[in-house]
Amino acid sequence: MQTDLLNRLFTAIDTTDTDRFLQCIATNATFRFGSAEAVSGHEAIGAAVDGFFVSIAGVQHRIKRTVANGSALVCEGEVTYTRLDDSRITLPFANIFEIENNLISDYRIYIDIAPLYAG
């Protein structure tokens, strides 16, 4: 069940499809990307995700490991971003999810995103 949810989530992200992304997220969920302020609810999460998607030309995740414990799910991997100038950068990340009723109720992304926008 959690594997299917992660597959749907990362497919939505890697195709920059905010609507499909939100189908994986509970309507009252909390979302935090790196050091940005956490946002809650579909409207705020969708706006944050859309804002990020327009700042990049593409994205591709490679999940290296997942660990589940009850409703908590952790995954780590590498993400390759294509910048608007078509250059690419690969960065490590870790995500922590809380899952309720097969939807993500809390989504925390741990990544140093600064290199994406540097130089």
Secondary structure, DSSP 8 states (H G I E B T S, - for coil): -HHHHHHHHHHHHHTT-HHHHHTTEEEEEEEEETTS--EESHHHHHHHHHHHHTT-SEEEEEEEEEEEETTEEEEEEEEEEE-TTS-EEEEEEEEEEEEETTEEEEEEEE---HHHH--
